[in-house]
Amino acid sequence: MNIQRPKPIRLQKLEAILPRINPTHPKYAEMEKELAQRIRGYIGEKQVDYHLETLSHKAIILPGVNLQNNGRNFEMDHFLATPHAVYIIDTKNFVGTITFDTVYKQLIRDDGEKETGYRYPVTQVQTQKLKLQQWLHRHGLQDVPIHCFIAVSEPSTIIKVKGDDSSIKNIVAHGEYIPHMILEKERQLQHSSQRFIPHKKLTQLIINHNKEPDVDILNRFDIKSQDIRPGVRCPHCDWLGMERIFNNWQCPKCKVTSQYAHKAALRDFFLLIQPWITNKIGRYWLGVSSKSVITRLFKQEKFIYNSNRQIWTQQRRGGSLC
């Protein structure tokens, strides 16, 4: 099984909203900073995904798992299951030099200009392990061996330890080396026990319950609906306000034309505003005066029309991820 990592909803919403917000908005800089951080995190996780693919013949690999434990979400960057055990890999995307302080349970990053303290990754991944154990117990899966690793995505990052070196080197490594650590653990398990776990059933159970929590990005940054600028964004120069000319969109700034530029604008609407749209709202959002043009575009997108409420919604995508 090889499931591609989806782009996180929060990252999608930040990418959608920033071009539609005036840069003078008091929360613009904060959103811009968070967007940059989340892009780096997403890229780092995909880098580790690439290295983990070498285990695809031995393990079922799930990227970005989100489960509910006692009503609260917990997330695992990477989840692997084999007939012998399951593995949690947490990705860290620091650059420069990072030091694991095993005495004070802290991570310290030195970027060459200053030192900054962060939450202790070992404690974080151990908490993920505990929550997964509790979740599996509630679903009738007892005593499943769970092993944790911490992957440093950037190969140029220098890893240091202050305190107990052995406790860190057994679970922390650059992403490229994590598959070797998992294979070594698998060899140990094969020699020490003949017990097998129902890893396919377990993985399907997790897939069925895996759901990324949504986030109200407008409320999070105190953004009013009137702060969000409508319009179709130019895929070439990012100008917001392409014009509908015959069956194409044309940018008044760079003159580039596109047949499908409205797709991104509609995706932004459903991400940021609400899960349904009317013809009137569609005309406002896309900057089109013709009712028939909007109806034709919605039909092309295979939106579902509710005649009673006179609204259009997207088709639901269902089915197993296997």
C-alpha positions, 0 to 999 in steps of 0.5 A: 500500500502506498498512500500519498500524503495529502496537503493538510487542511490548515495549510490549504486554507492559509494558502487560499486566504493570504492572497485574498487578504489585504497585506495591511490586515493586522493578522497578515504577518502572523498568517504569513509566518505560520504559512511559511512554517507549515510549508517547511513542515509539509516539505520535511514530512514528504522528504521522510515519506520518500525515505520510508518508501524503501520499506513499502515491500515490508510494511503498510505505510500511512502518512499523516494519521489523525485519530480521536482519543477521549474526544481529543485529536492526536496526530502521527506524522508517519505510521507503519505496520508490519506483522510484528509491530507498528511504528510511529515516526515523528518528523522534525524540520529544524535547521542548524544545530539541535541538542537533545537535553536528556536531563532537563527534557528540552530540545535546543536549537542553535541557528548560528545567531541565537539558541531557542528552546522547544518541547522535548520531542522524545516526550512528544512521541512517547505521548503519541505512543500512549494515546495510540495504545489507549485507542487500540485497546478501545478497539479490541486490539490489546498488547500491540508492540509500538515503537517510536522514532524521531526523524530529522528531515534536513540532512545538514542539521547537526544532532547533538546530545547533552546527557544520556547519548544512548537513549537518543541515538536509539530513536533519533536519526536523519530521515534517510537512516530511519528505515535502517533503524526500523529494519534492525528492530524488525530483525530483533522482533523476528528472532525474539518472538514468533507472535504476529499481529493483525496488521492489515486489520489494524491498518484498515481500522485506522484508515476508517477512523483517520480524519483530519480536524477542520479549523475555522481559519477566519475565527482563528485570525479574527478575519471577517467575511468582508475582509476576504476579496473575491475573484479568480486569481491569475495562475501566472502572475497571481493577480486577483480579478481575471475577467471572463471572456467567451469561454476563457479567463483573461488576466487584465494585468499580464494578459495570460488566458486560462480555461480552468482558473475558476477551479482554484477560486471555487476551491478557495470558496469551499475551503474558506467560506462554506460547503455550499454555494448559490448562483448569486454568490457564485457570480459575486465570487467569480466576478461574472454577471451571467447566471447561465455562465455560472450554472454551466461552470457548476455543472462542468465541476459536477456540483450537485444541485438541491432544487429545494434550497437552490444551492450547489454542493461538491460531490462527496468522495468516499471509499476505502483508501486501500 
